[in-house]
Amino acid sequence: MNGVSSKFRFFGLWVLLLVSILRAQVPDYDLNPWTGDSFEEKSEPFFEMLALQTTAVRTTISSDEGRLVIGLQLSGGTSSSGNELGLLSGKGGVFPTLEGDYWVAGNLRLQGTFTGFETSDDIVFANSYGFTYRMGEEEQGKWLLSFLRSRMEGPDDFFFKCLVVSIGRKINYNDISFGLGTGLSLYNSGIHISGVEEGLFSKRMEGTVGMLTLRGDKKISPHLEAGMELRLSPTSVSVSLGLYGLL
């Protein structure tokens, strides 16, 4: 009985935390304040942070072959080298995502995400799709290789695309799964700031972000998990919290 009560308390606290984060400041995708001679210098930390914040690649999952996973994930981001890039405020804000995963074979998982939300000036849509391959024997393999493509549209000032390649190691301990991974996020953004003279901003920003991923997932019930992920680059950090239902 105490175990059931403890799981309910954990679930309630996790939901309360997710709701509190969701009510934090929405992202601000206005690039106009950075236009000028130093546009690239000022905007690059933002795009590097966005590459981490909008491309969650899970390095752990406990569902079996043929199991569908549906989840809600909230991500915040920050950068040590950019202005207005607080963890839950500023231009990064909170990025909400609906996620779906499905094991189509013992060692192959398809995954995708979708989000749509409104900021003060924009209606933003983003999606991603990819797969994770479990290396080694199907049930015993602990190494996961992932590929993910993502695209964001809707902000008045830019669109944003990413390709993420990562490899991770899964470790199980009782009802908790831990993951440690590393990877590269290659981003490409087309910029179109209306009302600003040409030459005061770059029309395209491209780059590669190396990242380290730390993740933990705790099984709350046979059909519910809570997860937390930390993605680190030399200049940026993204933190994600999620609830995942195993169908």
C-alpha positions in Angstrom: 0.0 0.0 0.0 2.8 2.4 0.9 4.4 1.6 -2.5 1.2 2.6 -4.4 0.8 5.7 -2.3 4.4 6.7 -3.0 3.9 6.2 -6.8 0.8 8.4 -6.7 2.6 11.2 -4.8 5.5 11.0 -7.3 3.0 11.2 -10.2 1.2 14.1 -8.7 4.4 16.1 -8.1 5.6 15.4 -11.6 2.3 16.6 -13.2 2.4 19.7 -11.0 6.0 20.4 -12.1 5.0 19.9 -15.8 2.0 22.3 -15.5 4.1 24.9 -13.6 6.8 24.8 -16.4 4.2 24.9 -19.1 2.8 28.1 -17.7 6.3 29.7 -17.8 7.1 32.2 -20.5 6.5 31.1 -24.1 9.4 31.4 -26.5 10.2 34.7 -28.1 11.3 34.3 -31.7 11.8 38.0 -32.6 15.3 38.4 -34.1 14.9 42.1 -34.9 16.8 43.3 -31.8 19.9 41.5 -33.0 20.0 43.1 -36.5 23.1 45.1 -37.3 26.8 44.5 -37.9 27.1 41.8 -35.2 23.9 39.8 -36.1 25.8 36.5 -36.5 27.6 36.9 -33.2 24.5 37.7 -31.3 22.2 35.2 -32.9 24.5 32.1 -33.1 24.0 31.2 -29.4 20.3 31.3 -29.9 20.3 28.9 -32.8 22.8 26.5 -31.0 20.5 26.5 -28.0 17.5 25.9 -30.3 19.3 22.9 -31.8 19.4 21.2 -28.4 16.0 22.4 -27.1 13.9 21.2 -30.1 15.6 17.9 -30.9 15.1 15.5 -28.0 16.7 12.1 -28.7 15.9 9.6 -25.9 18.7 7.3 -25.0 16.5 5.0 -22.9 13.1 3.4 -23.3 11.6 0.4 -21.6 8.8 -0.5 -24.0 8.8 -3.9 -25.7 8.5 -4.8 -29.4 5.0 -3.8 -30.7 4.4 -1.3 -27.9 3.4 2.2 -28.7 4.6 5.1 -26.5 2.8 8.4 -26.4 4.3 11.2 -24.3 4.3 14.9 -23.4 7.7 16.6 -23.1 8.6 20.2 -22.1 12.1 21.6 -22.8 13.8 24.7 -21.6 17.1 26.0 -22.9 19.9 28.4 -21.9 23.2 29.6 -23.2 26.3 31.0 -21.5 27.2 33.2 -24.4 23.9 34.9 -25.4 21.6 37.6 -24.1 17.9 36.9 -23.2 18.5 33.1 -23.2 17.3 32.1 -19.7 16.5 28.5 -19.0 12.7 29.0 -18.7 12.4 32.6 -19.9 13.6 34.9 -22.6 13.8 33.8 -26.2 14.1 30.1 -25.4 11.1 29.9 -23.2 9.4 26.5 -22.9 9.1 24.2 -25.9 6.2 21.7 -25.6 6.3 18.5 -27.6 4.0 15.5 -28.2 6.0 12.4 -28.9 5.3 9.0 -30.3 7.5 5.9 -30.5 6.9 2.4 -31.8 9.1 -0.7 -31.9 8.6 -2.2 -35.3 11.1 -4.9 -34.6 13.1 -6.2 -31.7 15.9 -3.8 -32.4 14.3 -1.0 -34.4 12.1 1.8 -33.1 10.4 4.5 -35.2 9.9 7.9 -33.4 8.3 11.2 -34.2 7.3 14.4 -32.5 4.8 17.2 -33.2 4.1 20.6 -31.6 2.0 23.6 -32.3 1.7 26.7 -30.1 1.2 30.4 -30.2 3.6 33.1 -29.2 2.9 36.8 -28.9 3.5 37.3 -32.7 3.7 33.8 -34.3 1.9 30.5 -34.6 4.6 27.9 -34.5 4.5 24.4 -35.8 7.3 21.8 -35.6 7.7 18.2 -36.2 10.5 15.5 -36.3 10.8 11.9 -37.4 13.6 9.3 -37.2 14.5 6.0 -35.8 16.6 4.3 -33.1 18.5 1.1 -33.7 19.4 -1.1 -30.8 22.8 -2.7 -31.4 23.7 -6.2 -30.2 21.3 -9.0 -29.3 17.7 -7.8 -29.4 16.9 -8.1 -25.7 20.4 -7.7 -24.3 21.6 -4.8 -26.5 22.4 -1.7 -24.4 23.8 0.6 -27.2 21.3 2.7 -29.1 22.1 4.5 -32.4 19.6 7.3 -33.3 18.8 9.5 -36.3 16.4 12.4 -36.2 15.3 15.1 -38.7 13.3 18.1 -37.4 11.8 21.2 -38.9 10.2 24.3 -37.3 8.0 26.8 -39.2 5.8 29.7 -38.2 8.1 32.3 -36.7 8.0 35.5 -38.8 11.7 35.9 -38.8 13.1 32.4 -39.6 12.5 28.7 -40.3 14.7 26.1 -38.6 15.9 22.6 -39.6 18.0 20.0 -37.8 19.6 16.6 -38.4 20.7 14.8 -35.2 22.9 11.7 -35.0 23.6 10.2 -31.6 24.7 7.1 -29.9 23.8 6.2 -26.3 24.2 3.5 -23.6 21.3 2.2 -21.6 21.7 1.0 -18.0 18.8 -0.5 -16.0 18.6 -0.3 -12.2 15.4 -1.7 -10.6 12.5 0.4 -12.1 14.8 3.2 -13.3 16.6 3.4 -16.7 19.6 5.6 -17.1 21.2 6.7 -20.3 24.4 8.4 -21.4 24.9 9.5 -24.9 26.8 11.8 -27.3 26.0 13.2 -30.7 25.9 15.9 -33.3 23.1 18.3 -34.2 23.5 20.0 -37.6 21.2 23.0 -38.0 20.2 25.1 -41.0 18.1 28.3 -40.6 16.7 30.6 -43.3 16.2 34.1 -42.0 13.7 36.6 -43.4 13.2 39.6 -41.1 10.6 42.0 -42.6 11.0 45.7 -42.4 14.8 45.5 -41.9 17.2 46.7 -44.6 19.2 44.0 -46.3 22.7 43.6 -45.1 21.8 44.1 -41.5 21.3 40.4 -41.0 22.5 37.1 -42.5 20.0 35.3 -44.7 21.2 31.9 -43.5 22.7 30.5 -40.3 24.3 27.1 -40.3 26.3 25.2 -37.7 27.1 22.0 -35.9 26.6 21.5 -32.2 28.3 18.6 -30.3 26.3 17.4 -27.3 26.4 15.1 -24.3 23.1 13.6 -23.2 22.2 12.4 -19.7 18.8 10.8 -19.1 16.8 9.0 -16.5 13.3 7.3 -16.8 11.4 6.0 -13.8 8.5 3.5 -14.2 5.6 4.8 -12.2 3.2 2.0 -13.1 3.2 -0.8 -15.8 1.9 1.8 -18.3 3.4 5.1 -17.2 6.9 6.5 -17.0 8.4 9.9 -16.1 11.6 11.0 -17.7 14.2 13.8 -17.4 16.9 14.6 -19.9 19.9 17.0 -19.8 21.6 17.9 -23.1 24.9 19.8 -22.9 27.1 21.5 -25.4 30.2 23.7 -24.8 27.9 26.8 -24.7 24.3 25.7 -24.2 22.2 23.5 -22.0 18.7 22.1 -22.5 16.6 20.4 -19.8 13.5 18.3 -20.6 10.8 16.7 -18.4 8.3 14.3 -19.7 5.5 11.8 -19.0 5.1 8.8 -21.3 2.3 6.3 -21.5 3.0 2.7 -22.7 0.0 1.5 -24.7 
